[in-house]
Amino acid sequence: MEFEITLAANKDKLFAIATDFETYKKLLPDQILDVKITQKNDSEIVTEETLLFASVIKKEITQQSRHHIINNNIVNSNIISGPLNGSKIHAQFDTNNDGTKVSISIDLKIALKYKILSPLIKKYYKIILRALFYKMNNMA
């Protein structure tokens, strides 16, 4: 699944907010219940997130993600535990005439017991990511 968003914010400010993972819970407190940094070094950040999926059913999930920051314009995130283990998210931030173009590519891997909800989870994930970036734009 891929999509792009063009936001008015400055690329560097937007990227700084996007890589401040603990800010996410302030941006979408109803969906992102908690984010903790569990490991950090020069090349990667590992976070533990508690998310609330609420559509047909409400389901709270906890997952861990490994984030690689590349050249101050790319974030590659790999979910390393939880029901979406093995999923990958690639976000690239590029300056354009209107501000910043954010290109997002998501490869969701959904655990077998959640497979029946796969279409809902994919739709919800995309909606949440879009909302998150619009909130970041407002902060920048």
Buried (B, 14 or more C-beta within 10 A) or exposed (E): EEEEBEBEBEBBBBBBBBBBBEBBBEBBEEBBBBBEEEEEEEEBBBBBBBBBBEEEEEBEBEBBBBBEBEEEBBBBBBBBEBBBBBBBBBBBBEEEEEBBBBBBBBEBEBEEEBEEBEEBBBEBBBEBBBEBBEBBBEBB
